[in-house]
Amino acid sequence: MDTAFNQDSPDNLVKQRWKCLQNNEKVKKMQGLLKSCDARVKSKSYTAETCSQEVIDLMEALDHCVGNSAFRNFA
């Protein structure tokens, strides 16, 4: 997930999400939950668990953190 959002990206939304991943405690918590889920799933030879809810929760936290700041330059 860390490489999906890059501070050097030309896309302002990607930059803002990267900042949130670095600085926002709720986003960091959601990222930790996703990493834990991913580790759980990878540790099993078979599981029905997909971590899809954790992905959704992280993206919602990122979008809430970014808010309108990613779109200030559009008008």
PDB file of N, CA, C and O in Angstrom, chain B, residues numbered from 101:
ATOM      1  N   MET B 101       0.819  -1.200   0.000  1.00  0.00           N
ATOM      2  CA  MET B 101       0.000   0.000   0.000  1.00  0.00           C
ATOM      3  C   MET B 101       0.857   1.255   0.000  1.00  0.00           C
ATOM      4  O   MET B 101       0.471   2.290  -0.543  1.00  0.00           O
ATOM      5  N   ASP B 102       2.024   1.147   0.616  1.00  0.00           N
ATOM      6  CA  ASP B 102       2.875   2.330   0.689  1.00  0.00           C
ATOM      7  C   ASP B 102       3.286   2.824  -0.697  1.00  0.00           C
ATOM      8  O   ASP B 102       3.431   4.029  -0.902  1.00  0.00           O
ATOM      9  N   THR B 103       3.472   1.918  -1.640  1.00  0.00           N
ATOM     10  CA  THR B 103       3.917   2.328  -2.962  1.00  0.00           C
ATOM     11  C   THR B 103       2.769   2.802  -3.838  1.00  0.00           C
ATOM     12  O   THR B 103       3.005   3.400  -4.888  1.00  0.00           O
ATOM     13  N   ALA B 104       1.548   2.551  -3.432  1.00  0.00           N
ATOM     14  CA  ALA B 104       0.395   2.996  -4.225  1.00  0.00           C
ATOM     15  C   ALA B 104       0.222   4.509  -4.150  1.00  0.00           C
ATOM     16  O   ALA B 104      -0.364   5.112  -5.049  1.00  0.00           O
ATOM     17  N   PHE B 105       0.716   5.112  -3.106  1.00  0.00           N
ATOM     18  CA  PHE B 105       0.603   6.551  -2.923  1.00  0.00           C
ATOM     19  C   PHE B 105       2.006   7.114  -2.755  1.00  0.00           C
ATOM     20  O   PHE B 105       2.734   6.729  -1.840  1.00  0.00           O
ATOM     21  N   ASN B 106       2.380   8.028  -3.642  1.00  0.00           N
ATOM     22  CA  ASN B 106       3.749   8.506  -3.706  1.00  0.00           C
ATOM     23  C   ASN B 106       3.765  10.021  -3.636  1.00  0.00           C
ATOM     24  O   ASN B 106       3.001  10.693  -4.330  1.00  0.00           O
ATOM     25  N   GLN B 107       4.633  10.552  -2.800  1.00  0.00           N
ATOM     26  CA  GLN B 107       4.716  12.003  -2.646  1.00  0.00           C
ATOM     27  C   GLN B 107       5.218  12.705  -3.903  1.00  0.00           C
ATOM     28  O   GLN B 107       5.027  13.912  -4.050  1.00  0.00           O
ATOM     29  N   ASP B 108       5.851  11.975  -4.804  1.00  0.00           N
ATOM     30  CA  ASP B 108       6.378  12.566  -6.027  1.00  0.00           C
ATOM     31  C   ASP B 108       5.449  12.399  -7.226  1.00  0.00           C
ATOM     32  O   ASP B 108       5.816  12.748  -8.348  1.00  0.00           O
ATOM     33  N   SER B 109       4.275  11.878  -7.001  1.00  0.00           N
ATOM     34  CA  SER B 109       3.328  11.657  -8.089  1.00  0.00           C
ATOM     35  C   SER B 109       2.852  12.992  -8.667  1.00  0.00           C
ATOM     36  O   SER B 109       2.712  13.971  -7.933  1.00  0.00           O
ATOM     37  N   PRO B 110       2.606  13.034  -9.975  1.00  0.00           N
ATOM     38  CA  PRO B 110       2.037  14.252 -10.557  1.00  0.00           C
ATOM     39  C   PRO B 110       0.555  14.427 -10.207  1.00  0.00           C
ATOM     40  O   PRO B 110      -0.010  15.506 -10.388  1.00  0.00           O
ATOM     41  N   ASP B 111      -0.059  13.368  -9.711  1.00  0.00           N
ATOM     42  CA  ASP B 111      -1.481  13.388  -9.342  1.00  0.00           C
ATOM     43  C   ASP B 111      -1.631  13.927  -7.919  1.00  0.00           C
ATOM     44  O   ASP B 111      -1.119  13.332  -6.971  1.00  0.00           O
ATOM     45  N   ASN B 112      -2.330  15.051  -7.772  1.00  0.00           N
ATOM     46  CA  ASN B 112      -2.478  15.685  -6.467  1.00  0.00           C
ATOM     47  C   ASN B 112      -3.224  14.802  -5.468  1.00  0.00           C
ATOM     48  O   ASN B 112      -2.909  14.829  -4.278  1.00  0.00           O
ATOM     49  N   LEU B 113      -4.197  14.026  -5.917  1.00  0.00           N
ATOM     50  CA  LEU B 113      -4.928  13.127  -5.020  1.00  0.00           C
ATOM     51  C   LEU B 113      -3.985  12.081  -4.432  1.00  0.00           C
ATOM     52  O   LEU B 113      -4.062  11.783  -3.241  1.00  0.00           O
ATOM     53  N   VAL B 114      -3.112  11.531  -5.241  1.00  0.00           N
ATOM     54  CA  VAL B 114      -2.130  10.550  -4.775  1.00  0.00           C
ATOM     55  C   VAL B 114      -1.199  11.187  -3.745  1.00  0.00           C
ATOM     56  O   VAL B 114      -0.900  10.573  -2.721  1.00  0.00           O
ATOM     57  N   LYS B 115      -0.744  12.396  -4.004  1.00  0.00           N
ATOM     58  CA  LYS B 115       0.124  13.106  -3.056  1.00  0.00           C
ATOM     59  C   LYS B 115      -0.577  13.321  -1.719  1.00  0.00           C
ATOM     60  O   LYS B 115       0.006  13.086  -0.661  1.00  0.00           O
ATOM     61  N   GLN B 116      -1.823  13.768  -1.770  1.00  0.00           N
ATOM     62  CA  GLN B 116      -2.568  14.040  -0.538  1.00  0.00           C
ATOM     63  C   GLN B 116      -2.808  12.749   0.245  1.00  0.00           C
ATOM     64  O   GLN B 116      -2.715  12.742   1.473  1.00  0.00           O
ATOM     65  N   ARG B 117      -3.111  11.673  -0.450  1.00  0.00           N
ATOM     66  CA  ARG B 117      -3.298  10.393   0.246  1.00  0.00           C
ATOM     67  C   ARG B 117      -1.996   9.948   0.891  1.00  0.00           C
ATOM     68  O   ARG B 117      -2.005   9.408   1.997  1.00  0.00           O
ATOM     69  N   TRP B 118      -0.867  10.171   0.208  1.00  0.00           N
ATOM     70  CA  TRP B 118       0.431   9.827   0.782  1.00  0.00           C
ATOM     71  C   TRP B 118       0.648  10.607   2.077  1.00  0.00           C
ATOM     72  O   TRP B 118       1.091  10.041   3.076  1.00  0.00           O
ATOM     73  N   LYS B 119       0.338  11.894   2.062  1.00  0.00           N
ATOM     74  CA  LYS B 119       0.482  12.719   3.267  1.00  0.00           C
ATOM     75  C   LYS B 119      -0.376  12.170   4.406  1.00  0.00           C
ATOM     76  O   LYS B 119       0.062  12.127   5.555  1.00  0.00           O
ATOM     77  N   CYS B 120      -1.584  11.758   4.085  1.00  0.00           N
ATOM     78  CA  CYS B 120      -2.468  11.196   5.107  1.00  0.00           C
ATOM     79  C   CYS B 120      -1.891   9.900   5.672  1.00  0.00           C
ATOM     80  O   CYS B 120      -1.952   9.667   6.879  1.00  0.00           O
ATOM     81  N   LEU B 121      -1.331   9.056   4.803  1.00  0.00           N
ATOM     82  CA  LEU B 121      -0.716   7.814   5.271  1.00  0.00           C
ATOM     83  C   LEU B 121       0.441   8.097   6.232  1.00  0.00           C
ATOM     84  O   LEU B 121       0.699   7.308   7.142  1.00  0.00           O
ATOM     85  N   GLN B 122       1.122   9.196   6.036  1.00  0.00           N
ATOM     86  CA  GLN B 122       2.263   9.544   6.875  1.00  0.00           C
ATOM     87  C   GLN B 122       1.862  10.232   8.172  1.00  0.00           C
ATOM     88  O   GLN B 122       2.541  10.076   9.187  1.00  0.00           O
ATOM     89  N   ASN B 123       0.757  11.000   8.155  1.00  0.00           N
ATOM     90  CA  ASN B 123       0.486  11.924   9.263  1.00  0.00           C
ATOM     91  C   ASN B 123      -0.817  11.715  10.023  1.00  0.00           C
ATOM     92  O   ASN B 123      -0.935  12.199  11.149  1.00  0.00           O
ATOM     93  N   ASN B 124      -1.782  11.031   9.471  1.00  0.00           N
ATOM     94  CA  ASN B 124      -3.098  10.931  10.098  1.00  0.00           C
ATOM     95  C   ASN B 124      -3.200   9.635  10.912  1.00  0.00           C
ATOM     96  O   ASN B 124      -3.007   8.544  10.377  1.00  0.00           O
ATOM     97  N   GLU B 125      -3.502   9.761  12.190  1.00  0.00           N
ATOM     98  CA  GLU B 125      -3.533   8.589  13.084  1.00  0.00           C
ATOM     99  C   GLU B 125      -4.620   7.589  12.712  1.00  0.00           C
ATOM    100  O   GLU B 125      -4.388   6.382  12.780  1.00  0.00           O
ATOM    101  N   LYS B 126      -5.803   8.063  12.319  1.00  0.00           N
ATOM    102  CA  LYS B 126      -6.867   7.127  11.942  1.00  0.00           C
ATOM    103  C   LYS B 126      -6.469   6.356  10.687  1.00  0.00           C
ATOM    104  O   LYS B 126      -6.708   5.151  10.600  1.00  0.00           O
ATOM    105  N   VAL B 127      -5.872   7.033   9.727  1.00  0.00           N
ATOM    106  CA  VAL B 127      -5.427   6.368   8.506  1.00  0.00           C
ATOM    107  C   VAL B 127      -4.343   5.342   8.837  1.00  0.00           C
ATOM    108  O   VAL B 127      -4.351   4.230   8.307  1.00  0.00           O
ATOM    109  N   LYS B 128      -3.422   5.714   9.703  1.00  0.00           N
ATOM    110  CA  LYS B 128      -2.375   4.779  10.110  1.00  0.00           C
ATOM    111  C   LYS B 128      -2.974   3.545  10.774  1.00  0.00           C
ATOM    112  O   LYS B 128      -2.511   2.426  10.551  1.00  0.00           O
ATOM    113  N   LYS B 129      -4.006   3.753  11.593  1.00  0.00           N
ATOM    114  CA  LYS B 129      -4.667   2.632  12.262  1.00  0.00           C
ATOM    115  C   LYS B 129      -5.313   1.708  11.228  1.00  0.00           C
ATOM    116  O   LYS B 129      -5.170   0.488  11.311  1.00  0.00           O
ATOM    117  N   MET B 130      -6.021   2.286  10.258  1.00  0.00           N
ATOM    118  CA  MET B 130      -6.669   1.480   9.220  1.00  0.00           C
ATOM    119  C   MET B 130      -5.633   0.737   8.377  1.00  0.00           C
ATOM    120  O   MET B 130      -5.856  -0.407   7.982  1.00  0.00           O
ATOM    121  N   GLN B 131      -4.512   1.383   8.106  1.00  0.00           N
ATOM    122  CA  GLN B 131      -3.438   0.742   7.353  1.00  0.00           C
ATOM    123  C   GLN B 131      -2.877  -0.438   8.153  1.00  0.00           C
ATOM    124  O   GLN B 131      -2.587  -1.491   7.587  1.00  0.00           O
ATOM    125  N   GLY B 132      -2.726  -0.263   9.456  1.00  0.00           N
ATOM    126  CA  GLY B 132      -2.257  -1.347  10.320  1.00  0.00           C
ATOM    127  C   GLY B 132      -3.212  -2.523  10.334  1.00  0.00           C
ATOM    128  O   GLY B 132      -2.789  -3.679  10.308  1.00  0.00           O
ATOM    129  N   LEU B 133      -4.510  -2.221  10.376  1.00  0.00           N
ATOM    130  CA  LEU B 133      -5.506  -3.291  10.353  1.00  0.00           C
ATOM    131  C   LEU B 133      -5.459  -4.061   9.030  1.00  0.00           C
ATOM    132  O   LEU B 133      -5.596  -5.285   9.013  1.00  0.00           O
ATOM    133  N   LEU B 134      -5.266  -3.347   7.940  1.00  0.00           N
ATOM    134  CA  LEU B 134      -5.155  -4.005   6.637  1.00  0.00           C
ATOM    135  C   LEU B 134      -3.903  -4.872   6.579  1.00  0.00           C
ATOM    136  O   LEU B 134      -3.954  -5.997   6.082  1.00  0.00           O
ATOM    137  N   LYS B 135      -2.795  -4.368   7.073  1.00  0.00           N
ATOM    138  CA  LYS B 135      -1.558  -5.161   7.076  1.00  0.00           C
ATOM    139  C   LYS B 135      -1.699  -6.409   7.938  1.00  0.00           C
ATOM    140  O   LYS B 135      -1.198  -7.473   7.574  1.00  0.00           O
ATOM    141  N   SER B 136      -2.374  -6.287   9.073  1.00  0.00           N
ATOM    142  CA  SER B 136      -2.603  -7.447   9.943  1.00  0.00           C
ATOM    143  C   SER B 136      -3.472  -8.483   9.247  1.00  0.00           C
ATOM    144  O   SER B 136      -3.195  -9.681   9.299  1.00  0.00           O
ATOM    145  N   CYS B 137      -4.517  -8.009   8.600  1.00  0.00           N
ATOM    146  CA  CYS B 137      -5.407  -8.915   7.872  1.00  0.00           C
ATOM    147  C   CYS B 137      -4.643  -9.612   6.754  1.00  0.00           C
ATOM    148  O   CYS B 137      -4.775 -10.821   6.566  1.00  0.00           O
ATOM    149  N   ASP B 138      -3.846  -8.852   6.014  1.00  0.00           N
ATOM    150  CA  ASP B 138      -3.063  -9.413   4.921  1.00  0.00           C
ATOM    151  C   ASP B 138      -2.118 -10.503   5.429  1.00  0.00           C
ATOM    152  O   ASP B 138      -1.980 -11.555   4.806  1.00  0.00           O
ATOM    153  N   ALA B 139      -1.479 -10.244   6.553  1.00  0.00           N
ATOM    154  CA  ALA B 139      -0.571 -11.235   7.135  1.00  0.00           C
ATOM    155  C   ALA B 139      -1.335 -12.490   7.562  1.00  0.00           C
ATOM    156  O   ALA B 139      -0.855 -13.608   7.373  1.00  0.00           O
ATOM    157  N   ARG B 140      -2.526 -12.302   8.137  1.00  0.00           N
ATOM    158  CA  ARG B 140      -3.359 -13.442   8.536  1.00  0.00           C
ATOM    159  C   ARG B 140      -3.721 -14.295   7.328  1.00  0.00           C
ATOM    160  O   ARG B 140      -3.595 -15.519   7.360  1.00  0.00           O
ATOM    161  N   VAL B 141      -4.170 -13.644   6.268  1.00  0.00           N
ATOM    162  CA  VAL B 141      -4.596 -14.359   5.066  1.00  0.00           C
ATOM    163  C   VAL B 141      -3.409 -15.094   4.439  1.00  0.00           C
ATOM    164  O   VAL B 141      -3.537 -16.251   4.038  1.00  0.00           O
ATOM    165  N   LYS B 142      -2.269 -14.432   4.356  1.00  0.00           N
ATOM    166  CA  LYS B 142      -1.092 -15.060   3.745  1.00  0.00           C
ATOM    167  C   LYS B 142      -0.535 -16.214   4.567  1.00  0.00           C
ATOM    168  O   LYS B 142       0.160 -17.080   4.037  1.00  0.00           O
ATOM    169  N   SER B 143      -0.841 -16.225   5.864  1.00  0.00           N
ATOM    170  CA  SER B 143      -0.319 -17.279   6.729  1.00  0.00           C
ATOM    171  C   SER B 143      -1.111 -18.579   6.636  1.00  0.00           C
ATOM    172  O   SER B 143      -0.693 -19.600   7.182  1.00  0.00           O
ATOM    173  N   LYS B 144      -2.237 -18.548   5.956  1.00  0.00           N
ATOM    174  CA  LYS B 144      -3.099 -19.726   5.848  1.00  0.00           C
ATOM    175  C   LYS B 144      -3.037 -20.297   4.435  1.00  0.00           C
ATOM    176  O   LYS B 144      -2.905 -19.562   3.456  1.00  0.00           O
ATOM    177  N   SER B 145      -3.134 -21.616   4.350  1.00  0.00           N
ATOM    178  CA  SER B 145      -3.137 -22.240   3.024  1.00  0.00           C
ATOM    179  C   SER B 145      -4.492 -22.054   2.342  1.00  0.00           C
ATOM    180  O   SER B 145      -4.575 -22.030   1.114  1.00  0.00           O
ATOM    181  N   TYR B 146      -5.542 -21.923   3.134  1.00  0.00           N
ATOM    182  CA  TYR B 146      -6.866 -21.645   2.571  1.00  0.00           C
ATOM    183  C   TYR B 146      -7.663 -20.839   3.593  1.00  0.00           C
ATOM    184  O   TYR B 146      -7.660 -21.144   4.785  1.00  0.00           O
ATOM    185  N   THR B 147      -8.338 -19.817   3.109  1.00  0.00           N
ATOM    186  CA  THR B 147      -9.233 -19.037   3.958  1.00  0.00           C
ATOM    187  C   THR B 147     -10.240 -18.309   3.077  1.00  0.00           C
ATOM    188  O   THR B 147      -9.949 -17.967   1.931  1.00  0.00           O
ATOM    189  N   ALA B 148     -11.403 -18.083   3.615  1.00  0.00           N
ATOM    190  CA  ALA B 148     -12.428 -17.318   2.904  1.00  0.00           C
ATOM    191  C   ALA B 148     -12.251 -15.822   3.141  1.00  0.00           C
ATOM    192  O   ALA B 148     -12.898 -15.001   2.492  1.00  0.00           O
ATOM    193  N   GLU B 149     -11.375 -15.479   4.069  1.00  0.00           N
ATOM    194  CA  GLU B 149     -11.144 -14.072   4.392  1.00  0.00           C
ATOM    195  C   GLU B 149     -10.440 -13.375   3.222  1.00  0.00           C
ATOM    196  O   GLU B 149      -9.507 -13.922   2.633  1.00  0.00           O
ATOM    197  N   THR B 150     -10.897 -12.168   2.898  1.00  0.00           N
ATOM    198  CA  THR B 150     -10.338 -11.449   1.745  1.00  0.00           C
ATOM    199  C   THR B 150      -9.768 -10.078   2.092  1.00  0.00           C
ATOM    200  O   THR B 150      -9.088  -9.480   1.259  1.00  0.00           O
ATOM    201  N   CYS B 151     -10.015  -9.576   3.257  1.00  0.00           N
ATOM    202  CA  CYS B 151      -9.571  -8.242   3.693  1.00  0.00           C
ATOM    203  C   CYS B 151     -10.263  -7.117   2.924  1.00  0.00           C
ATOM    204  O   CYS B 151      -9.817  -5.971   2.977  1.00  0.00           O
ATOM    205  N   SER B 152     -11.326  -7.424   2.222  1.00  0.00           N
ATOM    206  CA  SER B 152     -12.001  -6.384   1.438  1.00  0.00           C
ATOM    207  C   SER B 152     -12.565  -5.282   2.334  1.00  0.00           C
ATOM    208  O   SER B 152     -12.539  -4.112   1.951  1.00  0.00           O
ATOM    209  N   GLN B 153     -13.070  -5.626   3.509  1.00  0.00           N
ATOM    210  CA  GLN B 153     -13.601  -4.593   4.403  1.00  0.00           C
ATOM    211  C   GLN B 153     -12.485  -3.687   4.893  1.00  0.00           C
ATOM    212  O   GLN B 153     -12.685  -2.481   5.033  1.00  0.00           O
ATOM    213  N   GLU B 154     -11.321  -4.245   5.153  1.00  0.00           N
ATOM    214  CA  GLU B 154     -10.189  -3.439   5.603  1.00  0.00           C
ATOM    215  C   GLU B 154      -9.736  -2.477   4.502  1.00  0.00           C
ATOM    216  O   GLU B 154      -9.358  -1.341   4.788  1.00  0.00           O
ATOM    217  N   VAL B 155      -9.774  -2.926   3.257  1.00  0.00           N
ATOM    218  CA  VAL B 155      -9.425  -2.050   2.134  1.00  0.00           C
ATOM    219  C   VAL B 155     -10.417  -0.898   2.046  1.00  0.00           C
ATOM    220  O   VAL B 155     -10.025   0.257   1.882  1.00  0.00           O
ATOM    221  N   ILE B 156     -11.696  -1.217   2.156  1.00  0.00           N
ATOM    222  CA  ILE B 156     -12.743  -0.187   2.104  1.00  0.00           C
ATOM    223  C   ILE B 156     -12.565   0.805   3.249  1.00  0.00           C
ATOM    224  O   ILE B 156     -12.650   2.016   3.045  1.00  0.00           O
ATOM    225  N   ASP B 157     -12.320   0.294   4.448  1.00  0.00           N
ATOM    226  CA  ASP B 157     -12.138   1.166   5.616  1.00  0.00           C
ATOM    227  C   ASP B 157     -10.946   2.095   5.435  1.00  0.00           C
ATOM    228  O   ASP B 157     -11.021   3.274   5.779  1.00  0.00           O
ATOM    229  N   LEU B 158      -9.848   1.576   4.900  1.00  0.00           N
ATOM    230  CA  LEU B 158      -8.667   2.407   4.665  1.00  0.00           C
ATOM    231  C   LEU B 158      -8.962   3.479   3.622  1.00  0.00           C
ATOM    232  O   LEU B 158      -8.613   4.642   3.820  1.00  0.00           O
ATOM    233  N   MET B 159      -9.588   3.111   2.535  1.00  0.00           N
ATOM    234  CA  MET B 159      -9.882   4.088   1.479  1.00  0.00           C
ATOM    235  C   MET B 159     -10.852   5.160   1.980  1.00  0.00           C
ATOM    236  O   MET B 159     -10.707   6.332   1.632  1.00  0.00           O
ATOM    237  N   GLU B 160     -11.833   4.776   2.788  1.00  0.00           N
ATOM    238  CA  GLU B 160     -12.751   5.771   3.358  1.00  0.00           C
ATOM    239  C   GLU B 160     -12.006   6.724   4.289  1.00  0.00           C
ATOM    240  O   GLU B 160     -12.253   7.929   4.271  1.00  0.00           O
ATOM    241  N   ALA B 161     -11.097   6.188   5.101  1.00  0.00           N
ATOM    242  CA  ALA B 161     -10.311   7.040   5.998  1.00  0.00           C
ATOM    243  C   ALA B 161      -9.420   7.986   5.192  1.00  0.00           C
ATOM    244  O   ALA B 161      -9.283   9.159   5.540  1.00  0.00           O
ATOM    245  N   LEU B 162      -8.817   7.481   4.121  1.00  0.00           N
ATOM    246  CA  LEU B 162      -7.991   8.324   3.261  1.00  0.00           C
ATOM    247  C   LEU B 162      -8.826   9.424   2.622  1.00  0.00           C
ATOM    248  O   LEU B 162      -8.421  10.587   2.618  1.00  0.00           O
ATOM    249  N   ASP B 163      -9.981   9.069   2.085  1.00  0.00           N
ATOM    250  CA  ASP B 163     -10.830  10.065   1.435  1.00  0.00           C
ATOM    251  C   ASP B 163     -11.312  11.120   2.428  1.00  0.00           C
ATOM    252  O   ASP B 163     -11.387  12.304   2.100  1.00  0.00           O
ATOM    253  N   HIS B 164     -11.636  10.683   3.635  1.00  0.00           N
ATOM    254  CA  HIS B 164     -12.060  11.641   4.669  1.00  0.00           C
ATOM    255  C   HIS B 164     -10.901  12.568   5.027  1.00  0.00           C
ATOM    256  O   HIS B 164     -11.094  13.774   5.188  1.00  0.00           O
ATOM    257  N   CYS B 165      -9.709  12.009   5.152  1.00  0.00           N
ATOM    258  CA  CYS B 165      -8.534  12.809   5.490  1.00  0.00           C
ATOM    259  C   CYS B 165      -8.227  13.817   4.394  1.00  0.00           C
ATOM    260  O   CYS B 165      -7.952  14.983   4.675  1.00  0.00           O
ATOM    261  N   VAL B 166      -8.274  13.373   3.158  1.00  0.00           N
ATOM    262  CA  VAL B 166      -7.959  14.246   2.026  1.00  0.00           C
ATOM    263  C   VAL B 166      -9.005  15.343   1.898  1.00  0.00           C
ATOM    264  O   VAL B 166      -8.665  16.500   1.647  1.00  0.00           O
ATOM    265  N   GLY B 167     -10.274  14.990   2.069  1.00  0.00           N
ATOM    266  CA  GLY B 167     -11.348  15.967   1.955  1.00  0.00           C
ATOM    267  C   GLY B 167     -11.265  16.737   0.658  1.00  0.00           C
ATOM    268  O   GLY B 167     -11.088  16.143  -0.406  1.00  0.00           O
ATOM    269  N   ASN B 168     -11.386  18.029   0.725  1.00  0.00           N
ATOM    270  CA  ASN B 168     -11.352  18.871  -0.465  1.00  0.00           C
ATOM    271  C   ASN B 168      -9.944  19.320  -0.844  1.00  0.00           C
ATOM    272  O   ASN B 168      -9.757  19.958  -1.880  1.00  0.00           O
ATOM    273  N   SER B 169      -8.959  18.995  -0.020  1.00  0.00           N
ATOM    274  CA  SER B 169      -7.613  19.515  -0.270  1.00  0.00           C
ATOM    275  C   SER B 169      -7.012  19.026  -1.583  1.00  0.00           C
ATOM    276  O   SER B 169      -6.179  19.716  -2.172  1.00  0.00           O
ATOM    277  N   ALA B 170      -7.417  17.856  -2.049  1.00  0.00           N
ATOM    278  CA  ALA B 170      -6.873  17.333  -3.299  1.00  0.00           C
ATOM    279  C   ALA B 170      -7.461  18.031  -4.513  1.00  0.00           C
ATOM    280  O   ALA B 170      -6.934  17.912  -5.619  1.00  0.00           O
ATOM    281  N   PHE B 171      -8.548  18.756  -4.312  1.00  0.00           N
ATOM    282  CA  PHE B 171      -9.247  19.348  -5.442  1.00  0.00           C
ATOM    283  C   PHE B 171      -9.230  20.879  -5.423  1.00  0.00           C
ATOM    284  O   PHE B 171      -9.995  21.512  -6.150  1.00  0.00           O
ATOM    285  N   ARG B 172      -8.387  21.464  -4.618  1.00  0.00           N
ATOM    286  CA  ARG B 172      -8.305  22.925  -4.518  1.00  0.00           C
ATOM    287  C   ARG B 172      -7.889  23.581  -5.818  1.00  0.00           C
ATOM    288  O   ARG B 172      -8.318  24.694  -6.121  1.00  0.00           O
ATOM    289  N   ASN B 173      -7.061  22.902  -6.585  1.00  0.00           N
ATOM    290  CA  ASN B 173      -6.536  23.492  -7.818  1.00  0.00           C
ATOM    291  C   ASN B 173      -7.503  23.378  -8.991  1.00  0.00           C
ATOM    292  O   ASN B 173      -7.231  23.918 -10.063  1.00  0.00           O
ATOM    293  N   PHE B 174      -8.617  22.692  -8.809  1.00  0.00           N
ATOM    294  CA  PHE B 174      -9.611  22.576  -9.867  1.00  0.00           C
ATOM    295  C   PHE B 174     -10.706  23.620  -9.638  1.00  0.00           C
ATOM    296  O   PHE B 174     -11.319  23.643  -8.571  1.00  0.00           O
ATOM    297  N   ALA B 175     -10.947  24.445 -10.583  1.00  0.00           N
ATOM    298  CA  ALA B 175     -12.053  25.407 -10.465  1.00  0.00           C
ATOM    299  C   ALA B 175     -12.167  26.230 -11.710  1.00  0.00           C
ATOM    300  O   ALA B 175     -13.040  27.093 -11.801  1.00  0.00           O
TER     301      ALA B 175
END
